Amino acid sequence: MLGHRDLGLGDKILLAHHRFSDWLTDLKKLRNTEYPAYWLGGTLGHLGTRIFVITCLWQAVHMSEEAAWVALVGFLYGIPLLPCSPLAGWLGDKKMSRETLLVGACVLGAVVAGIYSWIVGNGLETKFLLGTANLFMGISFAFYGASRLALLATILKGNNVFSIASFDLSSTRMMGFFGPVIAGLLLTYYNYTVALVVSALTLAGAGITFAILQLNLRQQDYNKTSNEREYKSSSSVAIGKFDGSFQKYLLGDKVVLLLLFMGLLSIPVGMTYLKMTPVFVDKVIKGGPGLYGNLIGMASAFAAISGLILSFMSKVNKPSEKCIVATVGFGLSLVLFAYTRSVIMLYLIAGLTGLFQGVFLTIMNATYQSRVPDMFRGRILGGWGVVWGLLPVATIGAGYLTDLFSVVWVVAASGWFCVAVGLISAVWYAVNKSTRQFA
């Protein structure tokens, strides 16, 4: 039958052109929504946060020779995700508006970066103050991340949520490239104070942008009834099917449950390479802040590229299978990264790592935003923030293991762990699939 024949080269080109045209159409529709302001605020917020984090991690490396201390700084930045992300999701679903949380989070981040820049500029920095600044910046980012992700589907007015969510994640993740690179340049040619001031100003710009967005949304009077009506025309799961029970929805949606399982294990352990890279560059490669920033930037850039490619699709069939493959590939690339000493090869492997990382992170995020009902989305994405909140806990362990063994051993072990998680998830998926078919 024609529907089952293999596509020829011409058919594939025509299909790719059709998807690209649909993608451009979806983007043009965004001009009639508040997405441009949403995108600008997210871009500035991510950029300012990344500059702050990279600056503080490099400062931590030079304030102490112990990898455990560097890990502690990363821990203090990330640990607020555990309590604050679920709280932000619950507040966004039940009490406060998500845009109000965004404005408050960006203002807090700008204030923290500004105060700490003054402290560093006057030579008053200590380990305690560095840790405290990262703790408060982590609180800011926890509320920022959960509330911003949960807000996206609300402002799209029925546009393709999966495609736009993938594009949005890709575009803001590019700040994971520009942030480290800019931070590395500022630290190389200027100093910590200048880098922190740039971070504060950028976060302040994000706060102003989200404040304008909030005013526009209030003027349009987006009430609860209209939001639910828009949701019913989207591709999300029907609300009535779960009778308003969050627990019943989560247990009933096997795709979301499996993706959360993979994220719960692979992300906290695998992503510790981001926190251990400054130690790897400084102690193993004998490089400087420029190389450190460029390697992290390369990984983020390829993660963004993979997200951009995924945004061409209106949806991804079998997201669980694709995330399993990407998780295994991510783990293997970490093992290669750990045992590579050539700077050129490190750039290439960092890009490969970011590519696999971008695939499973984009599919996970876009699936949550497009599949989960509006009434549950804040709590699901808040739970997703908890996954990231486990990263600093794993980072502390990675820091102590680095002092006990080596940073090479730690990065390689985290890679093999991700491979194991992918294989376990594949078995779970296969068993669940065969059970459904038998039933």
Solvent accessible surface area in square Angstrom, and as a share of the most:
residue,aa,sasa,rsa
1,M,190,0.85
2,L,137,0.68
3,G,73,0.70
4,H,151,0.67
5,R,115,0.42
6,D,133,0.69
7,L,82,0.41
8,G,34,0.33
9,L,138,0.68
10,G,51,0.49
11,D,46,0.24
12,K,114,0.48
13,I,106,0.54
14,L,122,0.61
15,L,69,0.34
16,A,60,0.47
17,H,117,0.52
18,H,105,0.47
19,R,105,0.38
20,F,89,0.37
21,S,43,0.27
22,D,66,0.34
23,W,24,0.09
24,L,68,0.34
25,T,66,0.38
26,D,23,0.12
27,L,38,0.19
28,K,119,0.50
29,K,100,0.42
30,L,8,0.04
31,R,183,0.67
32,N,121,0.62
33,T,14,0.08
34,E,24,0.11
35,Y,9,0.03
36,P,69,0.43
37,A,23,0.18
38,Y,0,0.00
39,W,85,0.30
40,L,79,0.39
41,G,0,0.00
42,G,0,0.00
43,T,14,0.08
44,L,44,0.22
45,G,1,0.01
46,H,41,0.18
47,L,29,0.14
48,G,0,0.00
49,T,6,0.04
50,R,52,0.19
51,I,1,0.00
52,F,0,0.00
53,V,3,0.01
54,I,4,0.02
55,T,1,0.01
56,C,0,0.00
57,L,5,0.02
58,W,14,0.05
59,Q,6,0.02
60,A,0,0.00
61,V,7,0.04
62,H,113,0.50
63,M,59,0.26
64,S,14,0.09
65,E,134,0.60
66,E,107,0.48
67,A,6,0.05
68,A,11,0.09
69,W,29,0.10
70,V,3,0.01
71,A,0,0.00
72,L,61,0.30
73,V,0,0.00
74,G,2,0.02
75,F,48,0.20
76,L,39,0.20
77,Y,21,0.08
78,G,6,0.06
79,I,37,0.19
80,P,6,0.04
81,L,19,0.10
82,L,49,0.25
83,P,86,0.54
84,C,17,0.10
85,S,1,0.01
86,P,51,0.32
87,L,82,0.41
88,A,1,0.00
89,G,2,0.02
90,W,105,0.37
91,L,27,0.14
92,G,15,0.14
93,D,33,0.17
94,K,113,0.48
95,K,139,0.59
96,M,86,0.38
97,S,45,0.29
98,R,20,0.07
99,E,21,0.09
100,T,43,0.25
101,L,14,0.07
102,L,0,0.00
103,V,30,0.17
104,G,42,0.41
105,A,5,0.04
106,C,2,0.01
107,V,78,0.45
108,L,59,0.29
109,G,0,0.00
110,A,15,0.11
111,V,74,0.43
112,V,17,0.10
113,A,0,0.00
114,G,28,0.27
115,I,99,0.50
116,Y,3,0.01
117,S,7,0.05
118,W,156,0.55
119,I,24,0.12
120,V,16,0.09
121,G,47,0.45
122,N,81,0.42
123,G,56,0.54
124,L,94,0.47
125,E,57,0.25
126,T,66,0.38
127,K,89,0.38
128,F,157,0.65
129,L,54,0.27
130,L,0,0.00
131,G,4,0.03
132,T,42,0.24
133,A,9,0.07
134,N,2,0.01
135,L,59,0.30
136,F,87,0.36
137,M,2,0.01
138,G,1,0.01
139,I,46,0.23
140,S,5,0.03
141,F,53,0.22
142,A,0,0.00
143,F,36,0.15
144,Y,7,0.03
145,G,17,0.16
146,A,6,0.05
147,S,1,0.01
148,R,5,0.02
149,L,30,0.15
150,A,1,0.01
151,L,5,0.03
152,L,0,0.00
153,A,17,0.14
154,T,20,0.12
155,I,0,0.00
156,L,0,0.00
157,K,80,0.34
158,G,46,0.45
159,N,17,0.08
160,N,42,0.22
161,V,12,0.07
162,F,12,0.05
163,S,2,0.01
164,I,0,0.00
165,A,3,0.02
166,S,0,0.00
167,F,39,0.16
168,D,3,0.01
169,L,24,0.12
170,S,5,0.03
171,S,17,0.11
172,T,2,0.01
173,R,33,0.12
174,M,54,0.24
175,M,20,0.09
176,G,8,0.08
177,F,55,0.23
178,F,86,0.36
179,G,0,0.00
180,P,0,0.00
181,V,33,0.19
182,I,54,0.28
183,A,0,0.00
184,G,2,0.02
185,L,95,0.47
186,L,23,0.11
187,L,23,0.11
188,T,73,0.43
189,Y,158,0.60
190,Y,143,0.54
191,N,77,0.39
192,Y,55,0.21
193,T,37,0.21
194,V,51,0.29
195,A,0,0.00
196,L,1,0.00
197,V,62,0.36
198,V,48,0.28
199,S,0,0.00
200,A,13,0.10
201,L,125,0.62
202,T,18,0.10
203,L,6,0.03
204,A,40,0.31
205,G,21,0.21
206,A,0,0.00
207,G,4,0.04
208,I,114,0.58
209,T,14,0.08
210,F,0,0.00
211,A,34,0.26
212,I,94,0.48
213,L,0,0.00
214,Q,22,0.10
215,L,105,0.52
216,N,43,0.22
217,L,9,0.04
218,R,155,0.57
219,Q,148,0.66
220,Q,73,0.32
221,D,100,0.52
222,Y,55,0.21
223,N,75,0.38
224,K,154,0.65
225,T,89,0.52
226,S,19,0.13
227,N,31,0.16
228,E,63,0.28
229,R,151,0.55
230,E,50,0.22
231,Y,18,0.07
232,K,154,0.65
233,S,89,0.58
234,S,33,0.21
235,S,95,0.61
236,S,20,0.13
237,V,28,0.16
238,A,63,0.49
239,I,38,0.19
240,G,60,0.57
241,K,145,0.61
242,F,11,0.05
243,D,110,0.57
244,G,40,0.38
245,S,37,0.24
246,F,41,0.17
247,Q,123,0.55
248,K,112,0.47
249,Y,0,0.00
250,L,38,0.19
251,L,117,0.58
252,G,48,0.46
253,D,6,0.03
254,K,97,0.41
255,V,35,0.20
256,V,0,0.00
257,L,44,0.22
258,L,9,0.04
259,L,0,0.00
260,L,29,0.14
261,F,56,0.23
262,M,0,0.00
263,G,0,0.00
264,L,76,0.38
265,L,58,0.29
266,S,0,0.00
267,I,0,0.00
268,P,8,0.05
269,V,42,0.24
270,G,0,0.00
271,M,3,0.01
272,T,5,0.03
273,Y,9,0.03
274,L,29,0.14
275,K,16,0.07
276,M,0,0.00
277,T,3,0.02
278,P,0,0.00
279,V,9,0.05
280,F,0,0.00
281,V,0,0.00
282,D,33,0.17
283,K,78,0.33
284,V,43,0.25
285,I,28,0.14
286,K,155,0.66
287,G,22,0.21
288,G,29,0.27
289,P,30,0.19
290,G,27,0.26
291,L,26,0.13
292,Y,1,0.00
293,G,0,0.00
294,N,56,0.29
295,L,3,0.01
296,I,3,0.02
297,G,0,0.00
298,M,53,0.24
299,A,3,0.02
300,S,13,0.09
301,A,13,0.10
302,F,75,0.31
303,A,0,0.00
304,A,2,0.01
305,I,78,0.40
306,S,5,0.03
307,G,0,0.00
308,L,65,0.32
309,I,92,0.47
310,L,16,0.08
311,S,0,0.00
312,F,59,0.25
313,M,57,0.25
314,S,72,0.47
315,K,134,0.57
316,V,12,0.07
317,N,101,0.52
318,K,109,0.46
319,P,21,0.13
320,S,4,0.03
321,E,56,0.25
322,K,84,0.36
323,C,0,0.00
324,I,15,0.08
325,V,102,0.59
326,A,2,0.02
327,T,0,0.00
328,V,31,0.18
329,G,11,0.10
330,F,0,0.00
331,G,0,0.00
332,L,79,0.39
333,S,1,0.01
334,L,1,0.00
335,V,19,0.11
336,L,97,0.48
337,F,6,0.02
338,A,0,0.00
339,Y,135,0.52
340,T,20,0.12
341,R,116,0.42
342,S,53,0.34
343,V,61,0.35
344,I,130,0.66
345,M,90,0.40
346,L,0,0.00
347,Y,56,0.21
348,L,111,0.55
349,I,13,0.07
350,A,3,0.03
351,G,2,0.02
352,L,68,0.34
353,T,1,0.01
354,G,0,0.00
355,L,61,0.30
356,F,53,0.22
357,Q,11,0.05
358,G,0,0.00
359,V,37,0.21
360,F,0,0.00
361,L,2,0.01
362,T,0,0.00
363,I,1,0.00
364,M,0,0.00
365,N,7,0.04
366,A,1,0.00
367,T,8,0.05
368,Y,0,0.00
369,Q,3,0.01
370,S,9,0.06
371,R,80,0.29
372,V,0,0.00
373,P,0,0.00
374,D,30,0.15
375,M,69,0.31
376,F,1,0.00
377,R,6,0.02
378,G,0,0.00
379,R,57,0.21
380,I,3,0.02
381,L,2,0.01
382,G,0,0.00
383,G,29,0.28
384,W,6,0.02
385,G,9,0.08
386,V,38,0.22
387,V,4,0.03
388,W,56,0.20
389,G,0,0.00
390,L,51,0.25
391,L,13,0.06
392,P,3,0.02
393,V,72,0.42
394,A,27,0.21
395,T,0,0.00
396,I,38,0.19
397,G,32,0.30
398,A,7,0.05
399,G,0,0.00
400,Y,137,0.52
401,L,69,0.34
402,T,12,0.07
403,D,77,0.40
404,L,129,0.64
405,F,112,0.47
406,S,47,0.30
407,V,7,0.04
408,V,21,0.12
409,W,110,0.39
410,V,8,0.05
411,V,4,0.03
412,A,4,0.03
413,A,39,0.30
414,S,6,0.04
415,G,0,0.00
416,W,139,0.49
417,F,81,0.34
418,C,0,0.00
419,V,17,0.10
420,A,44,0.34
421,V,3,0.02
422,G,0,0.00
423,L,103,0.51
424,I,97,0.49
425,S,0,0.00
426,A,37,0.28
427,V,96,0.55
428,W,90,0.31
429,Y,39,0.15
430,A,57,0.44
431,V,88,0.51
432,N,34,0.18
433,K,65,0.28
434,S,61,0.40
435,T,77,0.45
436,R,131,0.48
437,Q,134,0.60
438,F,187,0.78
439,A,115,0.89
